[in-house]
Amino acid sequence: MGKRRGERELLRSLSKRQKKHLREFGEEHPFYDKVFACCLVGCYCCWYYTRVFPFQSENSDKSSAESDSETEVEQVSVYHKLLATLKTSPESESEEEDESESEEAGDSEAEMDSEGSQETGGSDGGEEDTNDVLEQEEGSLSTDTAEQTLGQEQADGADTSCDPSHEVIEEFTDVKHESEFSLETNFMEEESGDCNVDKRDSNSSQAFSEDPFKQHMDKELEEKEVEKMSTLPKTSSQSKWPRLGQLTFSSTLEKHKTLKADKEMDVKQLYLHKPLESTWPKVNKQYLSSMNKPSDPFFTPLQRELFCIMNTYRDLFYPERNALTNGEEIQHAYCLHALNHVLKANAQVLSNNAKRRDQKPGPDNDDYRDQGLTRPKVLMIVPFRECALRIVHIFISLLEVNEKRKIDVSNKKRFKGEFGFDPEEKPPNLKRPEDYEAVFAGNIDDHFRIGVAILQKSMRLYAPFYSSDIIIASPLGMRTVIGAEGEKKRDFDFLSSIEVLIIDQADIYLMQNWEHVLHLMKHINLLPLEPHGVDFSRVRMLNLNNWSKYYRQTLLFSALQNPQINSIFNKHCFNYTGQVAVRNVPLSGSISHVVVQLPHVFRRLEAENITSVIETRFQFFVNKVLPEYRDAIMSHTLVYVPSYFDYVRLRNYFKKEDLNFTHICEYTKKGGVCRARQFFLKGEKQFLLLTERFHFYKRYVIKGIRNLIFYELPTYSHFYSEICNMMKATDNGADATWTCTVLYSKYDAHKLAAVVGIDRTAQMLQSKKDVHLFVTGEN
C-alpha cells in the first residue's frame, strides 16, 4: 500500500505537461526514473513496441534486446505519437489541457466509446488504455466507483451506462481488480491458506511425478513423435467398463497401458487442487444416492468413470448425454476437471513468480516455463446462455469453502441479468415433451461469449479474453469474434494456447449451424499474430514449437452418434496421450416406442459414394416414391425432411410440378404455420413439407397425417416415434390407410440402428431389397 500511495503522490506532483507526456508516450519524461514509469503504466511502452513492429517468434529475443536501447525508444515514440493523434478526439485533447472541464464532457464521450466497444464485444485483447490508468490513479476512485466501472465492461455487445467521472470507457479500466487478477504481478504467498500446502507439495518430487497435470504438460515430445502422429494411423483397442460400456482406446504413439475403471476412487488420489477436495463432496451431494458405497461417497458411477478418463488428459467422446437423466452430473464432472486444471496452472505460475522475485539477478532459468502464448487455458462451448449460467454457478460453488468464506465474484449482478431467465416470460399452458423442457429451460439465447478469470479466492466475470483463464461461449458467439478471412475486425489469437476444449451438447449444434463449429476448430491452437504482452522467457517450449494441438485435451459430449460429430473427434483432435470413445450400439430402436399400428416400409437407395447420396436420394424420391403418392387417394401426406437444403430443393420441385402442397420450416412465421396446419388438416393441401429443425424448436403436433414419408432418417431417433405417433391425433382414425415410407442408404447405418436396432440394421444392410416392418404398438 505504501508503494501505491507513493505512485499516486508522484502523479499528483506532476505538471499538466508531464501528465500529457505520460499519456501520449507511455512513459514519463527522462528526468524521472524510467523503470518506475514503465511499471506504473503497465509496461505500455513495451507493449506498443511489439505492436508497431511485426511479431515473429524466431526474432523475439532480438526484438526484446533492441527495445532496451534509447535509440529504439525514440523511434517508437514517433509512431506512438502518431497513434495517439489518431485515437484521441478533439474533446479529449481539450480535457488534457483543461482538467476542470473533463468531468462535464465525460458523459458524451463515454457513450460514444461504449458504442464502439459493443462492436468488439468481449473479444478484444484486453490491453489497458494509458489514459484510463492515469485517470483512475489521479482520481483515487472509491470502492463503489471501481465496482461500478468494472460492471461496465463490454463482453457481448451488451448495453452499458458509463461513469461520468471517466474520460474514456474501454474494455477494462479498473486498475485495482486488474492487478488482483494479473498472473504476472501476484505471488503464491498472497493466497491465504494454500501457500503452505502448495509449498509442501512442491517439495515432494513424487507428488509432482504422479500429478496427471504435471505428467501431461511437462512431457517433452520429440520431432520424430510429432511427425509420427501426423502421418501414421492410430492403433486402437477395445475395453468394456461397468457404466460407460464399450470403449475404444486409440493412439498413434507407443501403445499405452490399457486404462481400467476404478471401482473405488479416493479424492486424494485425484490430485485435486486443495479447495476442491473439500468443496466437491458438498457440491455433488445432490446427485449421490443412498446406494453409493461408503468408500466412494464423492462420485456417481458415471462421474467416477468419466473423471477417471478426464484426469488422464485423454480426449473423450461420450455420445450418450441425456438432458433428462445424466446431463447435469456430466456437467459437474467436466466443470471440476476444468477448474482443477486452471487452479493448478495458475498456482504454478504464482509459485514461480515468488521464486523469480526471491532469485538473485542472473540468467533466466528454463524451469520457469509455465505459460502459453496467451492466457486462456480452457474453452467451453455450450449452446445456450442457461448452460453458461449453470457452469458459472458450479464454479462459484466449488470455490466457496464454506458460508463464512464467500468467493468475491465481480459483475455477478450483471451476469445474472444477462444470462438469467424470468419464468414469467414463458408462455402459459405450453405443453411440450419432457426432453424439450429440459433442453430449452431458461435463457436459450445462442449468441454469447464471456471471459472468466479465476485467482486468489475470487472470480472475475466479463474479463477481456486475454486476461481470462476460461472462456464460455456458443459457436455463434465464437464465429462472430473469429470472423472470416478478409474481414478487418477479427481475432483468434486468444485460442492459441487452449489446453482443454469442452464441447457440450454437440448434437444441438447440428440444429443451429454446424459450420460455426468447423470454423472454430480450424482456428484453435494457431500461432498468434501478435505477442499480446507475453513474457517469452516463461512460455513453454511446446507452445513456441507450435505443438499446442498435440497437448490439447478435447472433451466432446453429445446425445447421439453422428458422422459429423465423429469427424470432429477423428480429424481435429491430436492429443498425444490418445483418445477414448464410447461406442455402445443400440439393441432396440425407437421404433419400439411407436404406439399406433402402422406398416413401415424401408426403401433402400444405392449410392456410389457418400458425396452422391444427396443427388441419388432426390432422384429416387422423384422417380419412384412420389408417383405412388400423386393419386388423390393418398391425401394427407407428410414429408419429413431433416436437411434444410433438401427441403428447399423439394419445395422448388413441388412448385415446378404444380403439386397441391404446403410447407413449414424453421423460418416460417407464426401465421404461415397456422395456415399450413389448417390446410393440411382439412385436406385442402395434399402434401405438407416439414423440416426437422422446425420440429426440434417447436415440437408441434401435426394433425391429419395419414401417409408419412421420411425423406431421410431423423437425426434424433426419438423423433421417428414422435412423428409416427402423431397419426393417433387424426379424428377419423382410418387405421387401414396409414402408411409410412423411409428412405435410407448404407451410409445411414448409425441413424438406422438408432431407429430399428442393431440386429435389424445388420440384416437390412446385407439385403438390397426393401424391408417391410409392422409395428403393433407392443414391440
N, C-alpha and C positions, 0 to 999 in steps of 0.2 A: 504493500500500500504506500510505503514511503517513496518508492520509485515512481509510482503513478502520480503522486502528488507533485513530485519534482518535475515530472514531464509537463503537468498542467501549469505549474508555476512558470516554467520556461516559456510555454506557449503564450501565457498572458503577458509575459515581459517582451514578447516580440512586437516589433512595429508592424504597421499595416503592409508596408513594402516587403518586409521579411516574411510575413504570412503569405502574401501573394506569391513570393518566390517559392515558398514551400509547396503551395498548391499546384503551381504550373510545372515545376521541375522535379517534384517528388523528393526533394532533399533541401536541407537548409543551406543558407549561404556558407561559403567555405570557412568563414571565421568561427563557425560553430563546429562541434565535434561531429565528424562525418558519420561515425558508426552509430552514435546515438540517434541522429536524424533518420538514418536508414531503418533502424528498429522502430522508431516512432511511427513512421508511416507504413509499416508492414512491408518493408523491402520493396516499395513500389518502383523505385528506380531500377532495381534488378529485374523485376517483372517486365518493365517496359523494354528493357534491353532485349529480352528474349522475344518480345512481340514485334520489335522493329526488324530484327534480323531473323531470317528463316531458321526454323528448328530442325537440326539434324543430329540424330543421336550419336553418330560417329564423331562429330566435332564438338560435342557438348563440353568436354574438358577444356578444349582450346578456347571456346567461347567464354566459359566462366573465368578462365585466367585472364583473357583480354579485357573483360569487363572491369577488372580491378584497376586498370590504369586510368590516369586522369584524362588522357587524350581521348579515350573511348567515351568517357562520361561526357566530355564536352560535345562530342558528335551526337550522342544520344539526346542531349538537351535540346539541340536544334529540332530534331524530329518531335521530341516531347512538346516543345513549344508550339509547333505546328498542329499537333494533335489537340492540344489544349484549346487553340483557337477554333478548331472545328467543333469540339464538344461543348464549348462554353457559349451560352446565348448572351445577347446584349444585356438582358436583365441581370444575369449572374455576374457579368463584368461590373455593372454598376453597384452590385451588392458588395463586391470586393473593395471598391473604393469607398463606399459609404456603408458601414455595418449597421448603422442605425435604421436604414431603410430595408434591411434584409428580411425582417420579420413581416413587414407589410406586404412584400411581394412574394412571400413564401407559398401562399395558398395556390395562386395561379400556376406557378412553376411546378409545384408538387403534383397538381392534377395533370399537367402535360406529361410529366415523366412517368406517372402511373399508367397513362395510356400507352406509352412506348414500351413499358415493361410488360404489359399484357401480351404483346406480340411474342415476346420471347418466352413467357411463362417461367417455369422452374428449371429451364434447361441451360441458362447462360452460365458462364464459367464461375460465377460467384466471386469475382475479384472485386475488392472494395474500391470505391472511388475516393481519392485522396481528399476531395472537398468535404465529403461526408464525414471522414475520420476527424478532420480538423474542427468541423462544426460541432461534433459531439464532444470532443475534448475541451473546446473553448466554453461550451455552454454548461458543462458539468450537469448533464441531464439526471433527473431523479429516477428512481427505480420504476415508478409508474410510467414515466415517459419512455424509458427504454423498453418496457414490455409492450407499450402501445406501438412503438416503432417496429419492434420485432414482429408484431402481428400484421404489419402491412407488407410483408414480403410477398412477391409475386411468384406463384408456382403453378398456375394452371389457367392463366388468363382470368383470375378472379378479380372482381371489383374491389377497390380499396379506397379508403379515405386517408389523406395524408396529414401528417402532423405539421401545423403551420410554423413550428419552430425550426424546421429543417429547410435548408436551401434546395437540396435535391434529394429525392427519394429513389433509391435504386434497388438492386436485387437484395442487398443486405447492408444495413447501416448501423446495427447495434454492436459497437466495438466490444462492449463488456461480454456479451454472450459469444461473440466470435472468438474471443480469446479463451473462453471457457471450453469451447468445443474444438479448438485447434489442437491437432496432434503434435505440431512442432513446438509449441510453447508450454506444453504440460508435461508433468513428470509423474512417475508411479507413486511417489511419496504423497502426492496430494489426494490420492484415493484412499479415503479412510476405511480401515477395516480390511482391505485387500492387500495392502503393501507387504505385511509380514508373510502372508500366505504365498504370494507370488514369489517373494524372495526365497522362501523355503523351498518352493518347487523348483526355482531356477538353479538352486544349489545342488539339486539332485539330477545327475545326468541320466539316471534310469528313468525318472519321470518324464524327461524330455524325449527320450528314445521311444517310450511307449505311447506318448500322446499322439493320436491319429493326425491332429492338425500339424504337429511338427514333422511327423514322418512324411506327410504328403507335400508340404510346402518346402521342406528342406532337401527333398530328393533332387539331385542334380542329374538331369538327363544328358546323355551324350549325343553327338550329331548322328551317330550310327543308329541310335534308338529312335530318334526323331524321323530319320529317313525311312526306317523300317515301318513306323506307324503310318506314314503317308503313302507307302507303296504296297506293303504286304496285306493280305486279307486277315481278318480276325479269326482266331480259333475259339470255339465255343464248347461248353459242357453243360449238362443238364443236372438239376438237383430239385428235390421236392421238399418244401418246408411245410410245417403243420398248418399255418394260417394262410400264407401267401399262395401256396400251391406249387405249380410247376414254374421253376425259374430257369432262365438261360443266362449263363455267365459267359461273357465274350471278352477277349483281349488280344492285342496284336503282339505285345512283348512276351517275355517268357511266361509260361503257363503258371498262373498264380495258384496258390493253395485254395482249394475249394472252401468257400465260406459256409459255415454251418450256423444254423439258428441257435441262439442261446435260449435254453429253456427257462433259465432264471437270469435276471440282469441286476447287478448291483450298481447303484448310481456312481459309486466311487470309481468303478472300473471304466466308466464312460469318459472320464477326464473332463467333466463339465466345469465351466468357469464357476468360481466359488459361489456367487449369489444364486446361480441356477440350481445348485444342489438342494438348497432349502426351499426355493420358491416353486420348483417344478411339481413336487408332490401335491402342493396345495392347489395349483392351477389346474392340474389334470385330474383332480379328485372326482369331478363330476362325471367322468367317463369310466371310472373304475367301478366294477360291480362287486358285490359281496363274495362272488366266486373266485376273485383273484387270490392267488397264493400269498400267504404272509411273507414269503421270501421275495416276492416280486410285487410290492404294493404301489409301484410308480407308473407302470405302463400297462395298457391293454395288450392282448396278444398280437393284434395287428400293429400297434405302435412299436412294440418291442422288436418285431422282425423288420419293420421299415427303418427304424432308427439304427438298428444293427448294421444295415446296409449303408445308410446315410453317413454314419460315423466312420466308415472306412473310406469315405470320399470317392466311392464309385458312382458312376452315373446310374440313375434308376428310372425305369419306366413302369408305372403302375396304372393299368387301364381299367381298374375296377372301382374307381372312386364313385361314390353314390351320395348325392346331396342329402338324401333322407336318412341314410344309415351311418356311413363312416366318414362323411365329408369333414366334419368339424374335428374329429380326433386326428385325422390325417393333417389337417391344417395346424393343429397344436404341435404335432411332431416335427414338421418342417420348420415351424417358427422357432422351436427350441434349437434345432440344428443351426439355423441361420444366425440367431442371436449368439449362440455359443461360439460360432466362427468369428463373428465381429468382435466380441469381447476379448477373445484370445489374441486376435490380430492387433487390436488397439493396445492391449496390455503389453504386448511385446514391444511395440513402438514406444510407449511411455517408459517402459523399463530401460530401453536403450537410450532414450533421451537423458535419463538420470545418469546412466553410465558415461555418456559423452560429456555431460556437464561436469562430472567429477574427474574426468580424464585429463591428464596433463596435455598441453599443446603438443601436437605431433602429427604424423601422417594418419589419415583416416584408416579405420580398421574395417575390413570387409565383413566382419562378424555382425556389423550393424545393418546389413542389408535386409530390411524388414518391410519394405513398402512396394507398391506398384507405381506405375507411371501416373496414375490418378488415384484418388482416394476411394471412390465407390467400390465395394467388395462384393455386395450381394444385390442381385436384380431379381425382383419378384414380379411376375406377370400374372395378373388376375383380371377377370372380365368386367367386374362392376365395382363401384365405389363402396358398396356394402362390404365386399371382401376385404378391401383395404382398411376399412374401419375396424373390422374384426381382428385383422393382423396387428394393427397398432394397439388395440386393447390387450391382445395377448402379450405383446412386448412389454407394455406397462405392467401387467400383472406379474410377468417373470422377473422384472427388475425391482419390484417393490418387495423388500424383505419382510416387512411387517407393516401394520397400520401406523405405527409411530414414524417409520422411515418411508414417507411417501416420496415417490420419484417426482422430480421437477420437470414438467412437460411444458415447453413453450408452445404457444399458439394452439393450445388444446381446445379453447372455446371456438376459435375459427375453424379448426378441423372438424369439430362436431357439427358446426353449422353447414359446412360444405359437403361433408360426407355422410351426415346423418339423414334420417328419414322421418317425416311426420306421418304417423299412422292415419291421420285424418285425410291425407291426400289419396289414400287407396279408395277406389270406387266401392260403394257398399253393395252387398249381395252379389259379389263376384265369386262364382264357384268355378274352381279350376282343380285339376288333379293335384295330389299331394306333392309329387315331384316338381310340378310347375311352381307351387307355392314356395318350395324350398329353394329353388334356383333363383327365382325373381323376388326374393324377400329384400326389403329395404330399398336403398337408393341404387337404381340399376343404370345410372349414367355410365357410359362406357368410354368417356373421353376424360382422362385424368392422368396425373403423374405427381408424385410428391417425393421429396428427398427427406431422409431421416438420418440425423446424426446422433450417435449414442456415445456418451463419455461421462465418467465421473458421477454416476448415480443420477443422471439427468438425460433427457431426450429432447431433441430439437426437431420439431416438425416444420415443414416448408423450408428446409435448409437448401441452399443452392447445391446443384448436383455435385460440383467439385469440392464441396465441403461436407458431403454426405457419406455415410457408411452404407446405407441401404436405400435403394430406390424402388418404390412400389408404383407400378404403372399398368395401364391397359395397353394392348397392342396399338390401338389408335393413338393413345397419348404418346407412345414412343415414336410412332410413324410421323407425327407432326413435328417432333423435335429433330429426328434424324433427317427428314426432308429427302428430296430426290437430287440426283446429280444435276448440276447446273443452277440450283437454287442458291440465292445469296445467303439466306438465313437458314443454316442447317448446322447441326453439331452432333457428333457421335464420339468425340474423344473421351467422354466420361465412361464409355463402355469398354475402354481399352484394357482395364485391369480387373474385370469382373471375375471373381473366383468361385462364386456359387450362383448358378442360374436356376430359378424355380419357376416353372410354368405350370400353373394350377388350372384345372378345368379346361384343358386344351380342346375338348370337344365343342365347347361353346364358341371358340374362335372360328370353327367351320361354319357356324351360323352367322358370324359377324363378317370378317374379311380375313381369310387365311393368308392373303398376300402380305398383310402387315406383319405377321409372324415370320414369314420368309425374309422380309426386308430387314427385320431386326436381327435375325440370325446371320445375315450377310455382313452386318456392320459391328458385330460384337468381337472383342479381342483383337482389334486392329491397332496398329501403331498410331498414337495421337499425332495430329498435325502441328500442335503447339505444346510447349512444355508445361504450361499452367503452374509455374512456380515450384516444380518438383526439385527435390534435392537428389541429384543423380548418385551421390555417394551412398544414399540409403535405398536405392532401387534394387530389387532382386535381379540377379542375372537372367532369370527365366523371362522377365518382362523385357529386359534390354535385348535379349536374343529373339524377341517376338515369338516366344513359345507359350504365351499365356493360355492359348486354347487347349494345350495339352495338359494343363493343370486345372482347368475349369471343370467343376462338378455340375452336372445338369440333372435336376430332379423334375421329371415330367409326370403329371397326373392327369388322367383322363377317365371318362366314363365308358369308353368303348375302344375297341381295336379298329384302327383306320389306316389305310395305306399312307395318307398324307401325314398323319401324326408319326407313323413309323419312320417315314423318310427323314423327319427332323431328328429323330433319335439315332438313326443309322448314318446319315450323311453330314450332320452338323455337330456331332459330339465326338471329341478326340481324346478323351481323358486317358492318360497313360495307365491309370490303375484298372481300367476296364469298365465294363457295363453289366448291369443286371436288369433283365426284363422279365416281367411276369407274363407267362404265355399259357393261361388256362383256356381250355376250349369249352364252349357251352354244350352241355349234354342235352338239354331241352331248350328249344327256341321259344320265341314269343308267340308263335302260332298256337301254342297250348293255352294261351290266355284269351283266345277268340271264343266268345260265348254264344255266337249265332251259328246255326247250321248252314254251312257255306262251302261250296266246292271251290277249291283253289287249283288253278292251272298255272304251272310254272313253265314258261316257254323259253327255251334256251336259244340264244343267238350266238353264232360263231364269228369271232373276230380274229384277224391275223395277229395283231399285237394290241397292246394296251392303248396306244395312241389312236387306233382306228375304231375303238369301241363306240365312241360318240357318234360317228357317221353311220356305223353299222346298226346301232340301235335305232336311229332315226329312220333309216330305210326299212328296217324290219317292222317298225311300228306303222309306217305309212302304207307299206305294200301288203302286209299280212295281218296285222291286228286291227287297224282302223276300218278296213272294209267290212269286217264282221259286225261292227257296231254302227254302221251308217243307217241301217234299217230303223224305221220309226219305232219298231217294237223294242229295240234296245235303247229306250229313253232313260233319262236319269243316270247318265254315265259320268262318274267322277274319274278324272285323270290326275293322279298324284305324281308331281314332278319334283324331285329333290333339287336339281340344279336350276338356277335362275336363267342361265344361258339356254338350256334346253327348253325352258318354259317360253322364252321369247321366240325361239325358233318354231315351236309348236303353235303358238298364238298367231304368228305371221302366216303359217301354213293354213291354219283353220280359216283365217280371213281370206286368203287367196282362194281357197276351195269353197268359200261361201257356206260354211257349215253353221248350223244353228248352235252357238255356244256362248258361254260367258266365262269370265276368268277372274281370279283373285290372286294377288301376290302381296308381298310384304309392303309394297309401295302404294297399294290401292287405298284410297281414302275411305273413311267410315261409311259415308253414304253409298259409295260404289259397292262396298262389301254387302251392305244390307240389300241393295237391289239385286245383286248377283245371287245371293242366297234365296231371296224370294222367288226370282225367276226359275231357279233350279228346282225349288220345292214344288212349285205349281206345274212344272213340266213345260213352261214356255221356252226354256232353253234345254236342248238335248244333252249337251256336254258342259262340264264345268272343269276348267283347268285350275288346279290348286298347287301352290308351291309349298315346299317343306318348310321354308323359313317363315312363312305366314303361320303355318300350324305350330311351329316352335314358339313364336312370340305371342300368339293369340289363343290357341287351343280351343277354337270354337267347335261346336257340334254342328256338322253339316247334315241337315235333314233331307230326306228324299232320295238317298242313294239306293239304287237297285243294281247297278253294274259298276264294278270297281276295276280300274286299271292302274297298276303300279308301273309307271314308265321306267322306273329304276327302283331297286330295293332301298327302303328308307335308311338314312344314316343312323338313327336311333331305332333299335329293334322294337322297342315297345310302341313305337308309332304304328307299326304294322297292325298290331291287335287293336289299337285305339281306332284307327280308321275303319277297320272291318266291323268293330262293334258299333259304329255309328249307324249301321244299317238297321239296328233294332229300334232306332228312333223313327223309322218310317211308319206312317199311320196305317196304311192298308195291310202291311205285313205280308206281301206276296213273296213268301219264302222260296217258292219253287223257281222263281225267275231271277233270283240273286246269283250273280257271278263275280268271280274275282280272278283277274289275269295278272301275272307277274312276269316281267322281262328280266332275264339275268344272263350273265356270261361266266366263263371260268375265272375271270378277274374279280368277280364279286364273292369270292369264297368266304371272306370274313363276314360280310353282311348276310350271306345266305345261311351260314352256320348259326348266326345270332337269331335268325327267324325260324328255321326248321330244325336246328340241332346238328351236331357234328356227324351223327350216323347217317342221317338222310342226305346231308351235304355230300358226303363221300360217294353215295350211290348216284346222286344226281349229276355229279361232275364226271363220273365214269360213263354214265349213259348219255347219249346225244339226243335222246328223244324227250318230248315234252312229258312232264310229270304231273299227274292228277292226284291231288290230295283232298280228302273230305273230312272236315272238322265237325265233330258232333257237338262241341261245346263242353265235352267232358275230358278231352285229352289236351 
